[in-house]
Amino acid sequence: MDDLVASAIAIHHTFYRTLPENSMENWTPSTFDNYPAIDIGNRYFSDRRDILSSEAIAFKTSIDPDGILEAATVDTLYAHTMENDVQYFELTADEEGNTK
């Protein structure tokens, strides 16, 4: 496990030194039972114990075209809610090169 955390720290430092100043947040690993640990989470799911059943919504087909994420919520402890709705934006340019 120490190798995993050390590798994550090395990757973070590489990006931190390479990217423009203030484009990344500082990061240090957590600890669990006095061992270094990495906290992992995702924005797609909530624990069903923390929500009302009426809060669960289906994934948009543009996000989950093959239904893989939706299938992960069937008969499990996890649900997708409006709070988990991840929005994506795309920078586009018109014929004059103006971006929007």
N, CA, C and O atoms as CSV, one atom per row, in Angstrom:
chain,resi,resn,atom,element,x,y,z
A,1,MET,N,N,0.829,-1.194,0.000
A,1,MET,CA,C,0.000,0.000,0.000
A,1,MET,C,C,0.867,1.249,0.000
A,1,MET,O,O,0.526,2.240,-0.646
A,2,ASP,N,N,1.981,1.212,0.715
A,2,ASP,CA,C,2.856,2.385,0.747
A,2,ASP,C,C,3.326,2.754,-0.654
A,2,ASP,O,O,3.442,3.937,-0.975
A,3,ASP,N,N,3.600,1.745,-1.499
A,3,ASP,CA,C,4.029,2.028,-2.877
A,3,ASP,C,C,2.929,2.736,-3.657
A,3,ASP,O,O,3.210,3.634,-4.450
A,4,LEU,N,N,1.680,2.336,-3.437
A,4,LEU,CA,C,0.555,2.958,-4.132
A,4,LEU,C,C,0.436,4.428,-3.745
A,4,LEU,O,O,0.287,5.292,-4.610
A,5,VAL,N,N,0.500,4.709,-2.451
A,5,VAL,CA,C,0.380,6.087,-1.981
A,5,VAL,C,C,1.579,6.904,-2.455
A,5,VAL,O,O,1.421,8.051,-2.873
A,6,ALA,N,N,2.767,6.326,-2.395
A,6,ALA,CA,C,3.970,7.034,-2.860
A,6,ALA,C,C,3.863,7.352,-4.352
A,6,ALA,O,O,4.287,8.422,-4.788
A,7,SER,N,N,3.303,6.434,-5.133
A,7,SER,CA,C,3.120,6.676,-6.563
A,7,SER,C,C,2.108,7.786,-6.807
A,7,SER,O,O,2.304,8.624,-7.688
A,8,ALA,N,N,1.026,7.798,-6.030
A,8,ALA,CA,C,0.022,8.855,-6.172
A,8,ALA,C,C,0.622,10.216,-5.826
A,8,ALA,O,O,0.332,11.209,-6.494
A,9,ILE,N,N,1.443,10.268,-4.803
A,9,ILE,CA,C,2.111,11.515,-4.428
A,9,ILE,C,C,3.048,11.967,-5.541
A,9,ILE,O,O,3.089,13.152,-5.870
A,10,ALA,N,N,3.798,11.040,-6.120
A,10,ALA,CA,C,4.729,11.376,-7.202
A,10,ALA,C,C,3.976,11.902,-8.425
A,10,ALA,O,O,4.424,12.857,-9.060
A,11,ILE,N,N,2.847,11.295,-8.756
A,11,ILE,CA,C,2.041,11.750,-9.895
A,11,ILE,C,C,1.522,13.160,-9.624
A,11,ILE,O,O,1.581,14.022,-10.501
A,12,HIS,N,N,1.019,13.395,-8.424
A,12,HIS,CA,C,0.515,14.718,-8.070
A,12,HIS,C,C,1.621,15.759,-8.188
A,12,HIS,O,O,1.405,16.831,-8.754
A,13,HIS,N,N,2.805,15.453,-7.657
A,13,HIS,CA,C,3.921,16.402,-7.726
A,13,HIS,C,C,4.330,16.697,-9.167
A,13,HIS,O,O,4.676,17.831,-9.497
A,14,THR,N,N,4.290,15.677,-10.025
A,14,THR,CA,C,4.638,15.879,-11.434
A,14,THR,C,C,3.673,16.873,-12.077
A,14,THR,O,O,4.107,17.817,-12.738
A,15,PHE,N,N,2.377,16.670,-11.891
A,15,PHE,CA,C,1.396,17.603,-12.445
A,15,PHE,C,C,1.512,18.978,-11.803
A,15,PHE,O,O,1.410,20.000,-12.483
A,16,TYR,N,N,1.724,18.999,-10.494
A,16,TYR,CA,C,1.803,20.268,-9.770
A,16,TYR,C,C,2.951,21.131,-10.294
A,16,TYR,O,O,2.814,22.347,-10.426
A,17,ARG,N,N,4.084,20.489,-10.591
A,17,ARG,CA,C,5.238,21.235,-11.105
A,17,ARG,C,C,5.064,21.623,-12.568
A,17,ARG,O,O,5.638,22.617,-13.012
A,18,THR,N,N,4.281,20.857,-13.323
A,18,THR,CA,C,4.147,21.062,-14.758
A,18,THR,C,C,3.057,22.066,-15.123
A,18,THR,O,O,3.237,22.868,-16.040
A,19,LEU,N,N,1.948,22.030,-14.426
A,19,LEU,CA,C,0.796,22.878,-14.762
A,19,LEU,C,C,1.002,24.302,-14.250
A,19,LEU,O,O,1.830,24.527,-13.367
A,20,PRO,N,N,0.259,25.262,-14.795
A,20,PRO,CA,C,0.382,26.651,-14.348
A,20,PRO,C,C,0.109,26.783,-12.846
A,20,PRO,O,O,-0.632,25.991,-12.262
A,21,GLU,N,N,0.716,27.787,-12.245
A,21,GLU,CA,C,0.555,28.032,-10.819
A,21,GLU,C,C,-0.922,28.214,-10.459
A,21,GLU,O,O,-1.673,28.846,-11.203
A,22,ASN,N,N,-1.323,27.671,-9.345
A,22,ASN,CA,C,-2.695,27.739,-8.814
A,22,ASN,C,C,-3.722,26.982,-9.640
A,22,ASN,O,O,-4.921,27.201,-9.469
A,23,SER,N,N,-3.287,26.095,-10.531
A,23,SER,CA,C,-4.259,25.325,-11.300
A,23,SER,C,C,-4.598,23.997,-10.619
A,23,SER,O,O,-5.527,23.306,-11.037
A,24,MET,N,N,-3.859,23.642,-9.585
A,24,MET,CA,C,-4.143,22.422,-8.822
A,24,MET,C,C,-4.188,22.740,-7.332
A,24,MET,O,O,-3.503,23.644,-6.853
A,25,GLU,N,N,-4.992,21.992,-6.622
A,25,GLU,CA,C,-5.036,22.117,-5.175
A,25,GLU,C,C,-3.910,21.288,-4.564
A,25,GLU,O,O,-3.479,20.288,-5.139
A,26,ASN,N,N,-3.441,21.713,-3.397
A,26,ASN,CA,C,-2.474,20.899,-2.671
A,26,ASN,C,C,-3.155,19.609,-2.249
A,26,ASN,O,O,-4.363,19.592,-2.016
A,27,TRP,N,N,-2.390,18.528,-2.148
A,27,TRP,CA,C,-2.958,17.256,-1.747
A,27,TRP,C,C,-1.959,16.495,-0.891
A,27,TRP,O,O,-0.772,16.433,-1.212
A,28,THR,N,N,-2.435,15.933,0.169
A,28,THR,CA,C,-1.651,15.005,0.982
A,28,THR,C,C,-2.557,13.820,1.286
A,28,THR,O,O,-3.767,13.987,1.440
A,29,PRO,N,N,-1.984,12.627,1.372
A,29,PRO,CA,C,-2.826,11.459,1.629
A,29,PRO,C,C,-3.429,11.505,3.032
A,29,PRO,O,O,-2.894,12.150,3.934
A,30,SER,N,N,-4.540,10.815,3.193
A,30,SER,CA,C,-5.169,10.659,4.500
A,30,SER,C,C,-4.418,9.588,5.271
A,30,SER,O,O,-3.452,9.009,4.773
A,31,THR,N,N,-4.867,9.335,6.474
A,31,THR,CA,C,-4.315,8.211,7.237
A,31,THR,C,C,-5.467,7.366,7.752
A,31,THR,O,O,-6.555,7.874,8.027
A,32,PHE,N,N,-5.216,6.090,7.878
A,32,PHE,CA,C,-6.170,5.148,8.456
A,32,PHE,C,C,-5.379,4.188,9.321
A,32,PHE,O,O,-4.499,3.485,8.826
A,33,ASP,N,N,-5.682,4.151,10.601
A,33,ASP,CA,C,-4.920,3.327,11.556
A,33,ASP,C,C,-3.423,3.612,11.461
A,33,ASP,O,O,-2.604,2.694,11.498
A,34,ASN,N,N,-3.080,4.875,11.340
A,34,ASN,CA,C,-1.689,5.340,11.253
A,34,ASN,C,C,-0.970,4.911,9.982
A,34,ASN,O,O,0.258,4.971,9.920
A,35,TYR,N,N,-1.713,4.481,8.970
A,35,TYR,CA,C,-1.127,4.132,7.679
A,35,TYR,C,C,-1.579,5.161,6.648
A,35,TYR,O,O,-2.694,5.674,6.748
A,36,PRO,N,N,-0.739,5.476,5.660
A,36,PRO,CA,C,-1.185,6.395,4.612
A,36,PRO,C,C,-2.322,5.764,3.814
A,36,PRO,O,O,-2.322,4.562,3.549
A,37,ALA,N,N,-3.285,6.593,3.437
A,37,ALA,CA,C,-4.464,6.086,2.718
A,37,ALA,C,C,-4.896,7.106,1.679
A,37,ALA,O,O,-4.537,8.281,1.756
A,38,ILE,N,N,-5.661,6.649,0.719
A,38,ILE,CA,C,-6.217,7.518,-0.314
A,38,ILE,C,C,-7.727,7.442,-0.209
A,38,ILE,O,O,-8.302,6.356,-0.284
A,39,ASP,N,N,-8.380,8.593,-0.034
A,39,ASP,CA,C,-9.839,8.660,-0.007
A,39,ASP,C,C,-10.340,8.701,-1.441
A,39,ASP,O,O,-9.871,9.502,-2.249
A,40,ILE,N,N,-11.289,7.838,-1.749
A,40,ILE,CA,C,-11.811,7.755,-3.108
A,40,ILE,C,C,-13.324,7.938,-3.066
A,40,ILE,O,O,-13.998,7.420,-2.176
A,41,GLY,N,N,-13.841,8.670,-4.023
A,41,GLY,CA,C,-15.274,8.859,-4.132
A,41,GLY,C,C,-15.634,9.104,-5.578
A,41,GLY,O,O,-14.757,9.223,-6.433
A,42,ASN,N,N,-16.903,9.179,-5.849
A,42,ASN,CA,C,-17.335,9.512,-7.201
A,42,ASN,C,C,-18.571,10.381,-7.122
A,42,ASN,O,O,-19.245,10.428,-6.093
A,43,ARG,N,N,-18.857,11.047,-8.181
A,43,ARG,CA,C,-19.991,11.955,-8.213
A,43,ARG,C,C,-21.240,11.312,-8.795
A,43,ARG,O,O,-22.300,11.937,-8.790
A,44,TYR,N,N,-21.154,10.106,-9.288
A,44,TYR,CA,C,-22.285,9.496,-9.965
A,44,TYR,C,C,-23.303,8.825,-9.039
A,44,TYR,O,O,-24.471,8.689,-9.402
A,45,PHE,N,N,-22.873,8.409,-7.854
A,45,PHE,CA,C,-23.747,7.611,-6.999
A,45,PHE,C,C,-23.827,8.167,-5.577
A,45,PHE,O,O,-22.891,8.791,-5.076
A,46,SER,N,N,-24.975,7.920,-4.948
A,46,SER,CA,C,-25.176,8.205,-3.528
A,46,SER,C,C,-25.573,6.905,-2.843
A,46,SER,O,O,-26.144,6.011,-3.469
A,47,ASP,N,N,-25.271,6.807,-1.568
A,47,ASP,CA,C,-25.687,5.653,-0.783
A,47,ASP,C,C,-27.198,5.740,-0.573
A,47,ASP,O,O,-27.699,6.769,-0.119
A,48,ARG,N,N,-27.926,4.677,-0.895
A,48,ARG,CA,C,-29.392,4.687,-0.771
A,48,ARG,C,C,-29.845,4.943,0.664
A,48,ARG,O,O,-30.956,5.426,0.882
A,49,ARG,N,N,-29.001,4.627,1.639
A,49,ARG,CA,C,-29.371,4.869,3.037
A,49,ARG,C,C,-29.410,6.364,3.347
A,49,ARG,O,O,-30.008,6.774,4.342
A,50,ASP,N,N,-28.778,7.180,2.505
A,50,ASP,CA,C,-28.711,8.620,2.740
A,50,ASP,C,C,-29.746,9.416,1.950
A,50,ASP,O,O,-29.789,10.642,2.054
A,51,ILE,N,N,-30.583,8.736,1.161
A,51,ILE,CA,C,-31.550,9.455,0.319
A,51,ILE,C,C,-32.935,8.837,0.464
A,51,ILE,O,O,-33.084,7.719,0.956
A,52,LEU,N,N,-33.937,9.579,0.030
A,52,LEU,CA,C,-35.283,9.032,-0.081
A,52,LEU,C,C,-35.380,8.290,-1.410
A,52,LEU,O,O,-34.739,8.692,-2.380
A,53,SER,N,N,-36.159,7.227,-1.476
A,53,SER,CA,C,-36.241,6.455,-2.720
A,53,SER,C,C,-36.744,7.305,-3.883
A,53,SER,O,O,-36.410,7.036,-5.037
A,54,SER,N,N,-37.550,8.337,-3.585
A,54,SER,CA,C,-38.079,9.190,-4.655
A,54,SER,C,C,-36.999,10.085,-5.264
A,54,SER,O,O,-37.219,10.672,-6.323
A,55,GLU,N,N,-35.844,10.200,-4.618
A,55,GLU,CA,C,-34.775,11.048,-5.135
A,55,GLU,C,C,-33.975,10.382,-6.253
A,55,GLU,O,O,-33.264,11.069,-6.986
A,56,ALA,N,N,-34.075,9.080,-6.396
A,56,ALA,CA,C,-33.327,8.361,-7.424
A,56,ALA,C,C,-33.853,8.718,-8.808
A,56,ALA,O,O,-35.062,8.765,-9.031
A,57,ILE,N,N,-32.932,8.968,-9.736
A,57,ILE,CA,C,-33.300,9.280,-11.124
A,57,ILE,C,C,-32.479,8.400,-12.056
A,57,ILE,O,O,-31.456,7.838,-11.664
A,58,ALA,N,N,-32.937,8.291,-13.283
A,58,ALA,CA,C,-32.201,7.515,-14.295
A,58,ALA,C,C,-31.053,8.359,-14.851
A,58,ALA,O,O,-31.106,9.589,-14.837
A,59,PHE,N,N,-30.033,7.689,-15.332
A,59,PHE,CA,C,-28.932,8.376,-16.010
A,59,PHE,C,C,-29.404,8.866,-17.372
A,59,PHE,O,O,-30.220,8.215,-18.024
A,60,LYS,N,N,-28.893,10.004,-17.796
A,60,LYS,CA,C,-29.164,10.486,-19.146
A,60,LYS,C,C,-28.471,9.555,-20.135
A,60,LYS,O,O,-27.373,9.067,-19.867
A,61,THR,N,N,-29.105,9.310,-21.270
A,61,THR,CA,C,-28.490,8.425,-22.261
A,61,THR,C,C,-27.203,9.015,-22.833
A,61,THR,O,O,-26.342,8.275,-23.310
A,62,SER,N,N,-27.065,10.336,-22.788
A,62,SER,CA,C,-25.819,10.938,-23.267
A,62,SER,C,C,-24.650,10.632,-22.329
A,62,SER,O,O,-23.496,10.650,-22.757
A,63,ILE,N,N,-24.935,10.354,-21.066
A,63,ILE,CA,C,-23.901,10.023,-20.085
A,63,ILE,C,C,-23.670,8.513,-20.042
A,63,ILE,O,O,-22.533,8.063,-19.901
A,64,ASP,N,N,-24.727,7.742,-20.161
A,64,ASP,CA,C,-24.656,6.287,-20.025
A,64,ASP,C,C,-25.359,5.615,-21.198
A,64,ASP,O,O,-26.391,4.971,-21.010
A,65,PRO,N,N,-24.808,5.756,-22.419
A,65,PRO,CA,C,-25.519,5.245,-23.603
A,65,PRO,C,C,-25.724,3.735,-23.609
A,65,PRO,O,O,-26.673,3.246,-24.221
A,66,ASP,N,N,-24.849,2.991,-22.939
A,66,ASP,CA,C,-24.980,1.539,-22.932
A,66,ASP,C,C,-25.655,1.004,-21.677
A,66,ASP,O,O,-25.795,-0.209,-21.519
A,67,GLY,N,N,-26.081,1.906,-20.771
A,67,GLY,CA,C,-26.787,1.482,-19.568
A,67,GLY,C,C,-25.918,0.817,-18.513
A,67,GLY,O,O,-26.441,0.171,-17.605
A,68,ILE,N,N,-24.621,0.960,-18.612
A,68,ILE,CA,C,-23.715,0.299,-17.663
A,68,ILE,C,C,-23.832,0.906,-16.272
A,68,ILE,O,O,-23.909,0.181,-15.280
A,69,LEU,N,N,-23.847,2.244,-16.195
A,69,LEU,CA,C,-23.976,2.890,-14.894
A,69,LEU,C,C,-25.359,2.639,-14.292
A,69,LEU,O,O,-25.490,2.408,-13.090
A,70,GLU,N,N,-26.378,2.687,-15.135
A,70,GLU,CA,C,-27.744,2.424,-14.655
A,70,GLU,C,C,-27.841,1.022,-14.085
A,70,GLU,O,O,-28.472,0.819,-13.048
A,71,ALA,N,N,-27.225,0.052,-14.745
A,71,ALA,CA,C,-27.251,-1.334,-14.262
A,71,ALA,C,C,-26.559,-1.461,-12.904
A,71,ALA,O,O,-26.899,-2.338,-12.110
A,72,ALA,N,N,-25.596,-0.589,-12.641
A,72,ALA,CA,C,-24.873,-0.635,-11.368
A,72,ALA,C,C,-25.745,-0.187,-10.198
A,72,ALA,O,O,-25.368,-0.387,-9.044
A,73,THR,N,N,-26.892,0.410,-10.470
A,73,THR,CA,C,-27.774,0.867,-9.396
A,73,THR,C,C,-28.908,-0.110,-9.100
A,73,THR,O,O,-29.637,0.075,-8.126
A,74,VAL,N,N,-29.067,-1.141,-9.918
A,74,VAL,CA,C,-30.162,-2.098,-9.744
A,74,VAL,C,C,-29.824,-3.052,-8.597
A,74,VAL,O,O,-28.793,-3.724,-8.612
A,75,ASP,N,N,-30.705,-3.097,-7.614
A,75,ASP,CA,C,-30.557,-3.999,-6.461
A,75,ASP,C,C,-29.214,-3.826,-5.747
A,75,ASP,O,O,-28.614,-4.801,-5.294
A,76,THR,N,N,-28.753,-2.590,-5.653
A,76,THR,CA,C,-27.515,-2.316,-4.918
A,76,THR,C,C,-27.779,-1.256,-3.858
A,76,THR,O,O,-28.900,-0.765,-3.727
A,77,LEU,N,N,-26.768,-0.916,-3.122
A,77,LEU,CA,C,-26.876,0.118,-2.091
A,77,LEU,C,C,-26.718,1.518,-2.656
A,77,LEU,O,O,-26.720,2.493,-1.905
A,78,TYR,N,N,-26.581,1.630,-3.984
A,78,TYR,CA,C,-26.275,2.924,-4.585
A,78,TYR,C,C,-27.373,3.380,-5.534
A,78,TYR,O,O,-28.048,2.572,-6.172
A,79,ALA,N,N,-27.533,4.716,-5.611
A,79,ALA,CA,C,-28.533,5.314,-6.494
A,79,ALA,C,C,-27.938,6.560,-7.131
A,79,ALA,O,O,-26.982,7.145,-6.621
A,80,HIS,N,N,-28.516,6.949,-8.241
A,80,HIS,CA,C,-28.134,8.182,-8.934
A,80,HIS,C,C,-29.228,9.198,-8.644
A,80,HIS,O,O,-30.409,8.899,-8.825
A,81,THR,N,N,-28.853,10.411,-8.189
A,81,THR,CA,C,-29.831,11.449,-7.840
A,81,THR,C,C,-29.502,12.729,-8.586
A,81,THR,O,O,-28.472,12.817,-9.255
A,82,MET,N,N,-30.371,13.718,-8.474
A,82,MET,CA,C,-30.096,15.026,-9.091
A,82,MET,C,C,-28.798,15.614,-8.541
A,82,MET,O,O,-28.070,16.297,-9.261
A,83,GLU,N,N,-28.515,15.353,-7.285
A,83,GLU,CA,C,-27.274,15.849,-6.689
A,83,GLU,C,C,-26.044,15.218,-7.349
A,83,GLU,O,O,-24.964,15.809,-7.348
A,84,ASN,N,N,-26.209,14.028,-7.908
A,84,ASN,CA,C,-25.108,13.335,-8.569
A,84,ASN,C,C,-25.007,13.666,-10.049
A,84,ASN,O,O,-24.106,13.178,-10.732
A,85,ASP,N,N,-25.916,14.485,-10.552
A,85,ASP,CA,C,-25.924,14.793,-11.978
A,85,ASP,C,C,-24.673,15.601,-12.335
A,85,ASP,O,O,-24.504,16.732,-11.881
A,86,VAL,N,N,-23.818,15.018,-13.135
A,86,VAL,CA,C,-22.577,15.658,-13.557
A,86,VAL,C,C,-22.824,16.338,-14.897
A,86,VAL,O,O,-23.318,15.706,-15.831
A,87,GLN,N,N,-22.488,17.609,-14.996
A,87,GLN,CA,C,-22.702,18.355,-16.229
A,87,GLN,C,C,-21.380,18.513,-16.968
A,87,GLN,O,O,-20.325,18.690,-16.358
A,88,TYR,N,N,-21.458,18.447,-18.280
A,88,TYR,CA,C,-20.276,18.602,-19.121
A,88,TYR,C,C,-20.474,19.805,-20.030
A,88,TYR,O,O,-21.579,20.056,-20.508
A,89,PHE,N,N,-19.418,20.532,-20.261
A,89,PHE,CA,C,-19.474,21.694,-21.133
A,89,PHE,C,C,-18.428,21.532,-22.224
A,89,PHE,O,O,-17.385,20.914,-22.009
A,90,GLU,N,N,-18.706,22.082,-23.376
A,90,GLU,CA,C,-17.782,22.001,-24.505
A,90,GLU,C,C,-17.525,23.400,-25.032
A,90,GLU,O,O,-18.456,24.176,-25.248
A,91,LEU,N,N,-16.269,23.713,-25.234
A,91,LEU,CA,C,-15.891,24.995,-25.817
A,91,LEU,C,C,-15.969,24.856,-27.333
A,91,LEU,O,O,-15.328,23.980,-27.914
A,92,THR,N,N,-16.755,25.722,-27.974
A,92,THR,CA,C,-16.889,25.673,-29.426
A,92,THR,C,C,-16.511,27.016,-30.018
A,92,THR,O,O,-16.562,28.041,-29.338
A,93,ALA,N,N,-16.137,27.010,-31.272
A,93,ALA,CA,C,-15.778,28.238,-31.979
A,93,ALA,C,C,-16.646,28.371,-33.219
A,93,ALA,O,O,-16.930,27.391,-33.906
A,94,ASP,N,N,-17.067,29.621,-33.496
A,94,ASP,CA,C,-17.835,29.852,-34.714
A,94,ASP,C,C,-16.865,30.079,-35.879
A,94,ASP,O,O,-15.653,29.937,-35.712
A,95,GLU,N,N,-17.386,30.426,-37.042
A,95,GLU,CA,C,-16.574,30.569,-38.240
A,95,GLU,C,C,-15.518,31.682,-38.124
A,95,GLU,O,O,-14.482,31.629,-38.787
A,96,GLU,N,N,-15.792,32.693,-37.274
A,96,GLU,CA,C,-14.828,33.791,-37.072
A,96,GLU,C,C,-13.809,33.471,-35.979
A,96,GLU,O,O,-12.919,34.277,-35.710
A,97,GLY,N,N,-13.930,32.326,-35.362
A,97,GLY,CA,C,-12.995,31.950,-34.308
A,97,GLY,C,C,-13.424,32.389,-32.919
A,97,GLY,O,O,-12.682,32.195,-31.957
A,98,ASN,N,N,-14.614,32.979,-32.796
A,98,ASN,CA,C,-15.128,33.367,-31.488
A,98,ASN,C,C,-15.560,32.117,-30.724
A,98,ASN,O,O,-16.253,31.255,-31.264
A,99,THR,N,N,-15.149,32.032,-29.479
A,99,THR,CA,C,-15.486,30.862,-28.692
A,99,THR,C,C,-16.707,31.127,-27.811
A,99,THR,O,O,-16.971,32.257,-27.401
A,100,LYS,N,N,-17.423,30.073,-27.541
A,100,LYS,CA,C,-18.571,30.140,-26.643
A,100,LYS,C,C,-18.712,28.835,-25.905
A,100,LYS,O,O,-19.625,28.682,-25.093
